[in-house]
Amino acid sequence: MNETRGYQVQGDPERVSARLAELADQFGADELMLFTPVYEPKDRARSFELITVRA
């Protein structure tokens, strides 16, 4: 479990965008699968909306 913490991303939109780009580069990925552990559907949708805007 602790080894996956290095792949967790949180913060303001700029920080999240930069870290996701770093992870994609690190693994040579052209896409990422995201998991947002947010219970409320409205809040989860907003989380993905924020990520999409920066993509």
Backbone hydrogen bonds, N-H to C=O, Kabsch-Sander energy under -0.5 kcal/mol:
donor,donor_aa,acceptor,acceptor_aa,energy
4,T,1,M,-1.0
5,R,1,M,-0.6
5,R,2,N,-0.8
6,G,3,E,-0.6
7,Y,4,T,-2.0
8,Q,5,R,-1.2
16,V,12,D,-2.6
17,S,13,P,-2.5
18,A,14,E,-2.3
19,R,15,R,-2.5
20,L,16,V,-2.7
21,A,17,S,-2.0
22,E,18,A,-2.1
23,L,19,R,-2.5
24,A,20,L,-2.4
25,D,21,A,-2.4
26,Q,22,E,-2.9
27,F,23,L,-1.9
28,G,24,A,-0.8
28,G,25,D,-0.7
29,A,24,A,-2.5
34,L,32,L,-0.5
38,V,36,T,-2.5
44,R,40,E,-2.6
45,A,41,P,-2.7
46,R,42,K,-1.9
47,S,43,D,-2.1
48,F,44,R,-2.2
49,E,45,A,-2.3
50,L,46,R,-2.5
51,I,47,S,-1.7
52,T,48,F,-2.6
53,V,49,E,-2.2
54,R,50,L,-1.1
55,A,51,I,-0.8
55,A,52,T,-0.7
